[in-house]
Every structure is written in structure tokens, then in C-alpha cells.
């Protein structure tokens, strides 16, 4: 039976790295998926800032499960060469932090273009990222998200199959629900390629809610994975309960979220507790 190892996007607790570390220690979580460091994205840290970050998390006994990078989160019309240069920097950062995994996306489509029209361009960009990642010895894990090429389970599977194991999936059940897909069906389609999970729950109506309070079938999917899984696997809490103002625009839905919190620390703590109830 596979063991599930908890990690978290600790920048959703606080922008301040020391506060992030203290919170993770308090929750007994030993890993973080690093994205925000003292208000800056991990992809733009200077060498000095990265050295300081590495020392701080080491002081608190925190390790990095994955780099929550913005790679692939650009339009196909943007400067791909500059994006590849950014990828080199991110993969170097992953090596510096002893992180095996780098989370990526599969590009936003230009206005008015279909996925089939963009397929060649998407695969050209993905091929460059995958080839480069192999030079650095890191594993790229594609996250399903709205409006990118790999939004649907079918398109995710298409990419995984094409790259023959060189590209893995980070399964976000909550994102599949927000985009109108069945998360259990997505799990069954992609389970051969799942490298780890993002834990976010949501409603088809468009609201992100605490783990177990939505329609993402988190508990059922994790139980199935534990029974079927061949290896210990990270589950990264990405609650998005208090910190994600752009959701309405992203999913194109209007809603009044039934879960409201006085601040992001309270929201994050509730997400940790609700996840532990599921586990």
C-alpha cells in the first residue's frame, strides 16, 4: 500500500518564509511545494535570495517536495526562447533545493484558436521543456488547469502517452471539477502517469471549498490510489480558500462561496484540519 506524504503550498499561509516554516512545523508537515518566497516567485530569486531561502528552510527542518513553477503558463504567442531561459533557471533552482519535481502547465491558447490548431505549437514547446529537464535530471509534472491545452483528462492523457513517461501528471481533482470534468474518471484515465497530487476541493458551481466539502472526490481517489499505488507519493495542499482572487475570471463563473475566512492563516489551518479528517 502506498504511503501519502503531506506537503503544502505554504505561501498560501504567509508570504514570509519564516512564518511559512513555523506554520509547517506547527502542523507537523515536513515538505513544501515552493512557489512564493517573501513575496517573490521562486523563478526570479537571485543567487543570494535562494541561498538565504535554502538556509532558512533547513533551519526549520523543511524540505522541498516540488518547485511550483509558472512554466507553461504563457500564451503560445509569447516569447518561447525567453521562457526556455527561465526554465533553465528554474531547473537549476530545483537542483539547488534537491527537488526532484517541477510543476508545469501546457500553455494558454491564443484567442479564437482551437486545441487542434495549436497542437503542433504546444508540442514544440513541451518538447523543449521535457528535453531540457532531462539535462538537469528533474521530472516535469503537468498540472491540469482551465484554458490551457491540457485542461481535460483526454488532453492530459494524450500528452503523457506522447512523451512515454518523460512527462508525469500532478493530478488536481479540484481543477477538474471547476472545469466540468469527472475527477474519478480523470484519475482512472491518468493513474499510470500520476507522480503526485494537489489537494484542492471545489464545486461544479464554481466555488473552491475546504478538502472534503466539495465534489472533487478527494477521499475516494486517495483511498483508491493508496490501495493501487506502487510508491509513496506527495499530496500537496493547495487550498486556494482565501488567496485566489482571480478564480472567477479564470473559470468564467460567478458564485458566492459558502466558506469565508477572516484571513489566510485561518483558511489554511481549516484546510489542513479538513484534509487530516479525510486521511
C-alpha positions as CSV (number, residue, x, y, z in Angstrom):
1,X,0.0,0.0,0.0
2,X,1.3,3.4,-1.0
3,X,2.0,6.0,1.7
4,X,0.8,9.6,1.2
5,X,3.4,12.2,2.3
6,X,2.0,15.6,3.1
7,X,3.4,18.8,1.5
8,X,1.8,22.2,1.1
9,X,1.9,25.5,-0.9
10,X,3.0,27.3,2.3
11,X,2.9,30.7,0.6
12,X,-0.9,30.4,1.0
13,X,-0.3,30.7,4.7
14,X,2.0,33.7,4.5
15,X,4.3,35.4,2.1
16,X,7.0,35.5,4.8
17,X,9.2,32.4,4.6
18,X,9.9,32.2,8.4
19,X,6.2,32.3,9.1
20,X,5.6,29.6,6.5
21,X,8.2,27.4,8.2
22,X,6.8,28.0,11.7
23,X,3.3,27.1,10.4
24,X,4.6,23.9,8.7
25,X,6.4,22.9,11.9
26,X,3.2,23.5,13.9
27,X,1.2,21.3,11.6
28,X,3.9,18.6,11.5
29,X,4.3,19.0,7.7
30,X,7.9,18.4,6.7
31,X,7.7,19.4,3.0
32,X,6.7,22.5,1.0
33,X,6.0,22.9,-2.7
34,X,7.8,26.2,-3.1
35,X,6.2,29.0,-5.2
36,X,6.2,32.3,-3.2
37,X,9.3,33.3,-1.3
38,X,9.0,36.5,0.7
39,X,6.6,37.9,-1.9
40,X,8.7,36.9,-4.9
41,X,8.1,33.9,-7.2
42,X,10.7,31.2,-6.9
43,X,11.6,31.6,-10.6
44,X,13.0,35.1,-10.1
45,X,15.1,34.8,-6.9
46,X,18.7,35.9,-7.0
47,X,21.5,33.6,-6.0
48,X,21.7,35.3,-2.7
49,X,18.0,35.1,-2.1
50,X,18.0,31.4,-3.0
51,X,20.9,30.7,-0.6
52,X,19.0,32.5,2.2
53,X,15.9,30.6,1.4
54,X,17.7,27.3,1.5
55,X,19.3,28.1,4.8
56,X,16.0,29.2,6.4
57,X,14.0,26.1,5.5
58,X,17.0,23.9,6.6
59,X,17.0,25.7,10.0
60,X,13.3,24.6,10.4
61,X,13.8,21.1,9.0
62,X,11.7,21.7,5.9
63,X,12.4,20.0,2.6
64,X,11.1,20.9,-0.9
65,X,8.8,18.3,-2.5
66,X,8.5,20.2,-5.8
67,X,9.0,23.5,-7.5
68,X,5.6,25.1,-8.1
69,X,6.9,26.8,-11.2
70,X,5.0,29.1,-13.7
71,X,6.4,27.2,-16.7
72,X,3.9,26.7,-19.5
73,X,1.7,29.4,-18.0
74,X,2.2,31.7,-21.0
75,X,0.3,32.1,-24.3
76,X,1.6,30.4,-27.3
77,X,2.2,33.8,-28.9
78,X,4.7,34.8,-26.1
79,X,8.5,34.6,-26.4
80,X,9.2,30.9,-26.1
81,X,13.0,31.4,-26.2
82,X,12.8,33.6,-23.1
83,X,10.6,31.0,-21.5
84,X,13.2,28.3,-22.1
85,X,15.9,30.5,-20.5
86,X,13.5,30.9,-17.5
87,X,13.2,27.1,-17.4
88,X,17.0,26.7,-17.1
89,X,17.0,29.0,-14.1
90,X,14.1,27.0,-12.5
91,X,15.6,23.6,-13.1
92,X,18.9,24.9,-11.7
93,X,16.9,26.0,-8.6
94,X,15.3,22.6,-8.3
95,X,18.8,21.0,-8.3
96,X,20.0,23.5,-5.7
97,X,17.0,22.7,-3.4
98,X,17.2,18.9,-4.1
99,X,13.7,18.9,-5.6
100,X,13.0,16.1,-8.0
101,X,9.8,17.5,-9.4
102,X,8.9,20.7,-11.2
103,X,5.2,21.5,-11.7
104,X,4.4,22.9,-15.2
105,X,1.4,23.8,-17.5
106,X,0.8,23.4,-21.2
107,X,0.3,26.9,-22.5
108,X,-2.8,29.2,-23.0
109,X,-4.3,29.1,-26.4
110,X,-4.5,32.3,-28.5
111,X,-7.9,33.9,-28.7
112,X,-10.1,32.2,-31.3
113,X,-7.8,29.2,-31.8
114,X,-8.8,25.6,-31.2
115,X,-6.7,23.0,-29.5
116,X,-6.2,21.1,-32.7
117,X,-5.0,24.2,-34.5
118,X,-2.5,24.8,-31.7
119,X,-1.4,21.2,-31.1
120,X,1.9,21.4,-33.1
121,X,3.0,24.6,-31.4
122,X,2.1,23.2,-27.9
123,X,4.1,20.1,-28.5
124,X,7.1,22.0,-29.8
125,X,7.2,24.0,-26.6
126,X,6.6,20.9,-24.4
127,X,9.3,19.0,-26.2
128,X,11.8,21.8,-25.5
129,X,10.9,21.8,-21.8
130,X,11.0,18.0,-21.5
131,X,14.3,17.7,-23.3
132,X,15.8,20.5,-21.1
133,X,14.5,18.9,-17.9
134,X,16.3,15.7,-18.7
135,X,19.6,17.6,-18.9
136,X,19.0,18.8,-15.3
137,X,17.7,15.4,-14.1
138,X,14.4,16.7,-12.9
139,X,10.9,15.3,-13.6
140,X,8.2,17.6,-15.1
141,X,4.8,17.2,-13.7
142,X,1.9,18.7,-15.7
143,X,-1.0,20.2,-13.7
144,X,-4.4,20.3,-15.3
145,X,-5.9,23.8,-15.3
146,X,-8.6,25.9,-17.1
147,X,-7.9,27.2,-20.6
148,X,-4.5,25.5,-21.1
149,X,-4.0,22.8,-23.8
150,X,-4.1,20.1,-21.1
151,X,-7.3,21.2,-19.4
152,X,-9.3,17.9,-20.0
153,X,-8.3,14.4,-18.9
154,X,-8.2,13.4,-22.5
155,X,-5.7,16.0,-23.5
156,X,-3.6,15.3,-20.4
157,X,-3.5,11.6,-21.3
158,X,-2.6,12.4,-24.9
159,X,0.5,14.3,-23.7
160,X,1.5,11.7,-21.2
161,X,1.2,9.0,-23.8
162,X,3.1,11.0,-26.4
163,X,6.1,11.6,-24.0
164,X,6.1,8.0,-22.9
165,X,6.7,8.6,-19.2
166,X,9.1,11.6,-19.6
167,X,6.2,13.8,-18.6
168,X,4.2,13.0,-15.5
169,X,0.9,14.2,-14.1
170,X,0.2,16.2,-10.9
171,X,-3.5,15.4,-10.5
172,X,-5.6,18.3,-9.3
173,X,-9.1,16.9,-8.6
174,X,-10.5,20.3,-7.7
175,X,-9.4,21.9,-11.0
176,X,-11.1,19.1,-13.0
177,X,-14.3,19.8,-11.1
178,X,-14.0,23.6,-11.8
179,X,-13.6,22.8,-15.5
180,X,-16.6,20.5,-15.6
181,X,-14.8,17.1,-15.7
182,X,-15.4,14.0,-13.5
183,X,-12.3,13.7,-11.2
184,X,-12.7,10.0,-10.6
185,X,-12.8,9.4,-14.4
186,X,-9.8,11.6,-14.8
187,X,-8.0,9.6,-12.1
188,X,-8.7,6.3,-13.8
189,X,-7.5,7.6,-17.1
190,X,-4.3,9.1,-15.8
191,X,-3.3,6.9,-12.8
192,X,-0.5,5.2,-14.7
193,X,1.2,8.7,-15.0
194,X,0.3,10.3,-11.7
195,X,3.5,11.4,-9.9
196,X,1.8,13.3,-7.1
197,X,-1.4,15.1,-6.2
198,X,-2.6,18.7,-5.5
199,X,-5.3,18.8,-2.8
200,X,-7.9,21.3,-3.6
201,X,-11.7,20.8,-3.4
202,X,-14.4,22.6,-5.4
203,X,-18.0,22.6,-6.6
204,X,-19.1,22.4,-10.2
205,X,-20.9,25.7,-9.5
206,X,-17.5,27.3,-9.3
207,X,-16.6,27.6,-5.7
208,X,-13.3,26.4,-4.1
209,X,-14.1,24.8,-0.7
210,X,-12.2,23.0,2.1
211,X,-11.0,19.4,1.4
212,X,-13.9,17.0,1.6
213,X,-16.6,19.7,1.4
214,X,-16.8,19.7,-2.4
215,X,-17.3,17.4,-5.4
216,X,-13.7,16.5,-6.1
217,X,-13.9,13.0,-4.5
218,X,-10.6,13.5,-2.8
219,X,-11.0,10.9,-0.2
220,X,-12.3,8.2,-2.6
221,X,-9.4,8.9,-5.1
222,X,-6.7,8.9,-2.4
223,X,-8.0,5.7,-0.9
224,X,-8.1,4.1,-4.3
225,X,-4.6,5.3,-5.0
226,X,-3.3,4.1,-1.7
227,X,-4.7,0.6,-2.4
228,X,-3.4,0.5,-6.0
229,X,-0.3,2.7,-5.7
230,X,3.2,1.3,-6.1
231,X,5.1,4.0,-4.4
232,X,5.0,6.6,-1.6
233,X,3.6,9.8,-3.1
234,X,3.3,13.5,-2.1
235,X,0.0,15.1,-1.6
236,X,0.4,18.9,-1.8
237,X,-2.2,21.0,-0.1
238,X,-3.2,23.9,-2.3
239,X,-6.4,25.1,-0.7
240,X,-6.9,28.5,-2.5
241,X,-9.5,29.4,0.1
242,X,-8.5,32.9,0.9
243,X,-5.8,33.8,-1.6
244,X,-7.1,33.3,-5.1
245,X,-8.9,36.5,-6.2
246,X,-8.7,35.6,-9.9
247,X,-10.8,32.4,-9.8
248,X,-14.0,34.0,-11.2
249,X,-12.1,35.3,-14.2
250,X,-10.2,32.0,-14.7
251,X,-13.2,29.7,-14.7
252,X,-15.8,32.2,-16.1
253,X,-18.3,31.5,-13.4
254,X,-19.9,33.7,-10.7
255,X,-20.5,32.3,-7.3
256,X,-20.9,33.2,-3.7
257,X,-18.5,30.9,-1.8
258,X,-20.2,29.5,1.3
259,X,-16.8,29.3,3.1
260,X,-15.4,32.6,4.2
261,X,-12.4,33.2,6.5
262,X,-11.1,36.3,8.3
263,X,-7.6,35.8,7.0
264,X,-5.4,33.4,5.0
265,X,-3.9,31.8,8.1
266,X,-7.4,30.8,9.4
267,X,-8.3,29.5,5.9
268,X,-5.1,27.5,5.6
269,X,-5.4,26.0,9.1
270,X,-9.0,24.9,8.3
271,X,-7.8,23.2,5.1
272,X,-5.1,21.3,6.9
273,X,-7.6,20.1,9.5
274,X,-10.2,19.1,6.9
275,X,-7.6,17.2,4.9
276,X,-6.5,15.3,8.0
277,X,-10.1,14.3,8.7
278,X,-10.2,12.8,5.2
279,X,-6.9,11.0,5.6
